[in-house]
Amino acid sequence: MQKSMGLVVLTLFLGMLIGAILSQVIGLFLEEGSVAEQLFVRSVSFGPELNHWDLVVLDITFGFKLHFNFMSVIGVFVASQMLRWYR
């Protein structure tokens, strides 16, 4: 059965979101500055720079950043495996 692109994107996004939430929860129980805490909590950010337009009457800011850490990658992997076996 063919899966729609929207379902695939939603599943991967939810996997990343759940992984990020789990990393924050795990980080609460780890000693600050430890190697384990850095592995689970520290993230890598990337995305375009913010664009700020001041049009005197209107002030507009565009941009987004994606933050990836170890648990969000694990969450995406688990979500992709679940999507693979989902009918």
Secondary structure as GFF3:
##gff-version 3
##sequence-region A 1 87
A	DSSP	alpha_helix	5	29	.	.	.	ID=ss1
A	DSSP	alpha_helix	35	41	.	.	.	ID=ss2
A	DSSP	beta_strand	44	46	.	.	.	ID=ss3
A	DSSP	beta_strand	51	54	.	.	.	ID=ss4
A	DSSP	beta_strand	59	62	.	.	.	ID=ss5
A	DSSP	beta_strand	66	68	.	.	.	ID=ss6
A	DSSP	alpha_helix	70	85	.	.	.	ID=ss7
###
